[in-house]
């Protein structure tokens, strides 16, 4: 709740900016947390509670990892191809979809 309150305090009331936990210009959230999916899910839950439009960077919903930090390998390491099929973490995907569904139920 503190995060949401602080976020709302620093932005003008009519300013709507997308919110994200990671993107193509930074390390993936799972890189920052050493692969801690529970931390990512907690961050995504906080993201979904913000009034701002949430943005999920491709691959985050299926556990896409990067081999090293962007400080070591450059931005390209956070821009790996999307994994498909058995390479995807289906449980993480289902949990992420549940968070999105919950948001849709509260923002209608």
Phi and psi restraints in degrees (value plus and minus 20) as a CYANA .aco file:
   2 UNK   PHI     -78.1   -38.1
   2 UNK   PSI     -61.4   -21.4
   3 UNK   PHI     -80.0   -40.0
   3 UNK   PSI     -67.8   -27.8
   4 UNK   PHI     -82.7   -42.7
   4 UNK   PSI     -66.3   -26.3
   5 UNK   PHI     -79.9   -39.9
   5 UNK   PSI     -66.9   -26.9
   6 UNK   PHI     -82.6   -42.6
   6 UNK   PSI     -62.9   -22.9
   7 UNK   PHI     -78.2   -38.2
   7 UNK   PSI     -64.7   -24.7
   8 UNK   PHI     -88.7   -48.7
   8 UNK   PSI     -49.9    -9.9
   9 UNK   PHI     -90.0   -50.0
   9 UNK   PSI     -53.4   -13.4
  10 UNK   PHI    -109.1   -69.1
  10 UNK   PSI     -30.4     9.6
  11 UNK   PHI    -128.8   -88.8
  11 UNK   PSI     120.8   160.8
  12 UNK   PHI     -80.8   -40.8
  12 UNK   PSI     132.3   172.3
  13 UNK   PHI     -79.5   -39.5
  13 UNK   PSI     -53.4   -13.4
  14 UNK   PHI    -115.2   -75.2
  14 UNK   PSI     -12.4    27.6
  15 UNK   PHI    -113.9   -73.9
  15 UNK   PSI     100.7   140.7
  16 UNK   PHI    -137.8   -97.8
  16 UNK   PSI      92.2   132.2
  17 UNK   PHI    -141.9  -101.9
  17 UNK   PSI     114.4   154.4
  18 UNK   PHI     -78.1   -38.1
  18 UNK   PSI     129.4   169.4
  19 UNK   PHI    -136.5   -96.5
  19 UNK   PSI     128.4   168.4
  20 UNK   PHI    -172.6  -132.6
  20 UNK   PSI     141.9   181.9
  21 UNK   PHI    -125.8   -85.8
  21 UNK   PSI     -36.6     3.4
  22 UNK   PHI    -179.6  -139.6
  22 UNK   PSI     144.6   184.6
  23 UNK   PHI    -179.7  -139.7
  23 UNK   PSI    -193.8  -153.8
  24 UNK   PHI     -92.3   -52.3
  24 UNK   PSI     -28.0    12.0
  25 UNK   PHI    -128.9   -88.9
  25 UNK   PSI       1.2    41.2
  26 UNK   PHI    -176.8  -136.8
  26 UNK   PSI     152.8   192.8
  27 UNK   PHI     -84.9   -44.9
  27 UNK   PSI     127.0   167.0
  28 UNK   PHI     -85.6   -45.6
  28 UNK   PSI     131.4   171.4
  29 UNK   PHI     -76.9   -36.9
  29 UNK   PSI     -60.8   -20.8
  30 UNK   PHI     -85.6   -45.6
  30 UNK   PSI     -46.5    -6.5
  31 UNK   PHI     -89.1   -49.1
  31 UNK   PSI     -65.0   -25.0
  32 UNK   PHI     -83.7   -43.7
  32 UNK   PSI     -54.9   -14.9
  33 UNK   PHI    -120.6   -80.6
  33 UNK   PSI      -2.7    37.3
  34 UNK   PHI      34.4    74.4
  34 UNK   PSI      20.4    60.4
  35 UNK   PHI      60.4   100.4
  35 UNK   PSI      -5.6    34.4
  36 UNK   PHI     -96.0   -56.0
  36 UNK   PSI      76.9   116.9
  37 UNK   PHI     -88.0   -48.0
  37 UNK   PSI     -50.5   -10.5
  38 UNK   PHI     -86.2   -46.2
  38 UNK   PSI     -56.4   -16.4
  39 UNK   PHI     -86.5   -46.5
  39 UNK   PSI     -60.0   -20.0
  40 UNK   PHI     -84.2   -44.2
  40 UNK   PSI     -63.1   -23.1
  41 UNK   PHI     -84.3   -44.3
  41 UNK   PSI     -58.0   -18.0
  42 UNK   PHI     -84.0   -44.0
  42 UNK   PSI     -61.4   -21.4
  43 UNK   PHI     -86.4   -46.4
  43 UNK   PSI     -59.8   -19.8
  44 UNK   PHI     -87.2   -47.2
  44 UNK   PSI     -56.0   -16.0
  45 UNK   PHI     -83.0   -43.0
  45 UNK   PSI     -64.3   -24.3
  46 UNK   PHI     -81.0   -41.0
  46 UNK   PSI     -62.0   -22.0
  47 UNK   PHI     -78.4   -38.4
  47 UNK   PSI     -63.4   -23.4
  48 UNK   PHI     -90.6   -50.6
  48 UNK   PSI     -39.1     0.9
  49 UNK   PHI    -105.3   -65.3
  49 UNK   PSI     -35.2     4.8
  50 UNK   PHI     -89.5   -49.5
  50 UNK   PSI     129.8   169.8
  51 UNK   PHI     -93.7   -53.7
  51 UNK   PSI     -36.5     3.5
  52 UNK   PHI     -93.1   -53.1
  52 UNK   PSI     133.1   173.1
  53 UNK   PHI     -82.8   -42.8
  53 UNK   PSI     105.6   145.6
  54 UNK   PHI    -100.2   -60.2
  54 UNK   PSI     124.2   164.2
  55 UNK   PHI    -142.2  -102.2
  55 UNK   PSI     103.7   143.7
  56 UNK   PHI    -126.0   -86.0
  56 UNK   PSI      98.8   138.8
  57 UNK   PHI     -87.2   -47.2
  57 UNK   PSI     112.3   152.3
  58 UNK   PHI     -69.2   -29.2
  58 UNK   PSI     116.1   156.1
  59 UNK   PHI      75.0   115.0
  59 UNK   PSI     -45.8    -5.8
  60 UNK   PHI     -82.4   -42.4
  60 UNK   PSI     -54.8   -14.8
  61 UNK   PHI     -90.8   -50.8
  61 UNK   PSI     -34.2     5.8
  62 UNK   PHI    -140.8  -100.8
  62 UNK   PSI      -7.1    32.9
  63 UNK   PHI      60.7   100.7
  63 UNK   PSI       6.7    46.7
  64 UNK   PHI     -81.7   -41.7
  64 UNK   PSI     105.1   145.1
  65 UNK   PHI    -125.6   -85.6
  65 UNK   PSI     142.9   182.9
  66 UNK   PHI    -138.5   -98.5
  66 UNK   PSI     128.2   168.2
  67 UNK   PHI     -91.1   -51.1
  67 UNK   PSI     -41.6    -1.6
  68 UNK   PHI    -180.7  -140.7
  68 UNK   PSI     152.3   192.3
  69 UNK   PHI     -91.3   -51.3
  69 UNK   PSI     140.3   180.3
  70 UNK   PHI     -88.1   -48.1
  70 UNK   PSI     -44.9    -4.9
  71 UNK   PHI     -84.4   -44.4
  71 UNK   PSI     -53.3   -13.3
  72 UNK   PHI    -106.0   -66.0
  72 UNK   PSI     -61.1   -21.1
  73 UNK   PHI    -136.1   -96.1
  73 UNK   PSI     -17.8    22.2
  74 UNK   PHI      63.0   103.0
  74 UNK   PSI     152.4   192.4
  75 UNK   PHI     -83.3   -43.3
  75 UNK   PSI     -44.8    -4.8
  76 UNK   PHI     -80.3   -40.3
  76 UNK   PSI     -47.3    -7.3
  77 UNK   PHI     -88.1   -48.1
  77 UNK   PSI     -43.2    -3.2
  78 UNK   PHI    -110.3   -70.3
  78 UNK   PSI     -17.0    23.0
  79 UNK   PHI    -137.6   -97.6
  79 UNK   PSI      16.6    56.6
  80 UNK   PHI     -84.6   -44.6
  80 UNK   PSI     136.9   176.9
  81 UNK   PHI     -81.9   -41.9
  81 UNK   PSI     129.6   169.6
  82 UNK   PHI     -84.0   -44.0
  82 UNK   PSI     109.6   149.6
  83 UNK   PHI     -97.7   -57.7
  83 UNK   PSI     125.5   165.5
  84 UNK   PHI    -147.0  -107.0
  84 UNK   PSI     143.3   183.3
  85 UNK   PHI      42.7    82.7
  85 UNK   PSI    -152.8  -112.8
  86 UNK   PHI     -88.1   -48.1
  86 UNK   PSI     -33.4     6.6
  87 UNK   PHI     -92.6   -52.6
  87 UNK   PSI     -37.5     2.5
  88 UNK   PHI    -102.9   -62.9
  88 UNK   PSI     123.1   163.1
  89 UNK   PHI    -104.0   -64.0
  89 UNK   PSI      78.7   118.7
  90 UNK   PHI     -86.5   -46.5
  90 UNK   PSI     -53.7   -13.7
  91 UNK   PHI     -86.3   -46.3
  91 UNK   PSI     -63.8   -23.8
  92 UNK   PHI     -84.0   -44.0
  92 UNK   PSI     -60.0   -20.0
  93 UNK   PHI     -80.0   -40.0
  93 UNK   PSI     -65.5   -25.5
  94 UNK   PHI     -83.2   -43.2
  94 UNK   PSI     -60.3   -20.3
  95 UNK   PHI     -87.0   -47.0
  95 UNK   PSI     -59.0   -19.0
  96 UNK   PHI     -86.2   -46.2
  96 UNK   PSI     -62.0   -22.0
  97 UNK   PHI     -82.3   -42.3
  97 UNK   PSI     -56.9   -16.9
  98 UNK   PHI     -84.3   -44.3
  98 UNK   PSI     -59.1   -19.1
  99 UNK   PHI     -84.8   -44.8
  99 UNK   PSI     -60.6   -20.6
 100 UNK   PHI     -84.9   -44.9
 100 UNK   PSI     -63.4   -23.4
 101 UNK   PHI     -80.7   -40.7
 101 UNK   PSI     -64.2   -24.2
 102 UNK   PHI     -81.3   -41.3
 102 UNK   PSI     -60.4   -20.4
 103 UNK   PHI     -82.6   -42.6
 103 UNK   PSI     -64.7   -24.7
 104 UNK   PHI     -79.7   -39.7
 104 UNK   PSI     -55.5   -15.5
 105 UNK   PHI     -89.3   -49.3
 105 UNK   PSI     -48.7    -8.7
 106 UNK   PHI    -117.4   -77.4
 106 UNK   PSI     -30.1     9.9
 107 UNK   PHI    -129.0   -89.0
 107 UNK   PSI     -11.5    28.5
